[in-house]
Amino acid sequence: MIPLIGLTCGTGIGTGSFHTTHQTNDSYVQWVARAGGLPVLLPNTEPELVHRALEPLNGLLLTGGRDVAPLLYGCEPDPHCGEVDVLRDRF
């Protein structure tokens, strides 16, 4: 049986009627496939759904992305902090 490997996604701004996109770098998808797994993209949905999204998976790859939003771990934003993706961080 092929292992299902979840890949976290970044949130982007869509075009036209698509207001938000969920995406990850193709390299992550290709490397999981080359290793014999089936990559499963995990959209940044409601945090309450995370445990349900992870249940069928055999593994999880936390992909790289923007800085983590400091307010989510109780700190004030630093001027050196880059862009954040709050939807991704909450997921």
LINTAFEN-V598222 format. One line per field, one symbol per residue. phi: phi as a letter, one per 40 degrees, with the letter a starting at -180 (. if undefined). psi: psi as a letter, one per 40 degrees, with the letter a starting at -180 (. if undefined). Layout:
BEGIN
phi = ???
psi = ???
END
This chain:
BEGIN
phi = .cccbcbcbcbbccbgcccbbbaacddccccccccgbbcbcbcccddccdccccdcccabbcccaccccdccbgbccccccccbbcdcccc
psi = hhhhhhhiiihihaibehdiihiihdddddddddeeihhhhhigahdeeddddddeieihhhiiaiihhddefeiihidehaiigddddd.
END
